[in-house]
């Protein structure tokens, strides 16, 4: 089973460059059999652009999460803590191996779906 995540284009670029090795989330999928994330780059790109394998998923209080991931976060400390405002805990999906598609595709052409607010399961 795979998951479709909406990710801002600037973060997608950092994932594909290897600079960003964690994708942060306030909530996460409940299923334990997710091994791959399909990347939907949000506007202005608005296309399915690649994927990555999940290494591990960390769930920690936000201070610990930052300390454990900050060297490979791809974001600065202020952005991290602004994102997790009013949250005590958060998730960090560790990216194992990524693949940028040679040709991006419209989401509806590939999965007949609308962009997920958080995530969507993809078979």
C-alpha positions, 0 to 999 in steps of 0.5 A: 500500500502506498500513500499520496502526500501533497508537498509544497514544490520548494520542499519537493525540490529539496527532497529530490536534491537529497537536502531534505531527508524528513517529511514532517506531519502533524497527523499521519496515516493509521495503516502500518503497511505503508512503504512508499509515498507518492509525491504530489507537488502542490500549486503552482506545479499541481502534478504527481512528480515522484516518490520515496520509500519510507525508512522509519516514522518518528513520533516524538514531542516536537523538541525531541523531534527537532533535535533528532532530525534538524541536521537533515530537516531541509528547513530551519528551526523557526519554520519547524516550530511555526509548523508545529505551533500548538502541537506537543508531538509530531511525526517525521517520515524518514526518506530512504530512497527517492525517485523523481519521475522523468515526466510529471503527470496530472493527479487525475490522469494517474489516480482519478483523485483530488489533491489530498489535504493531508494524505490519501491511500493509493493501491 
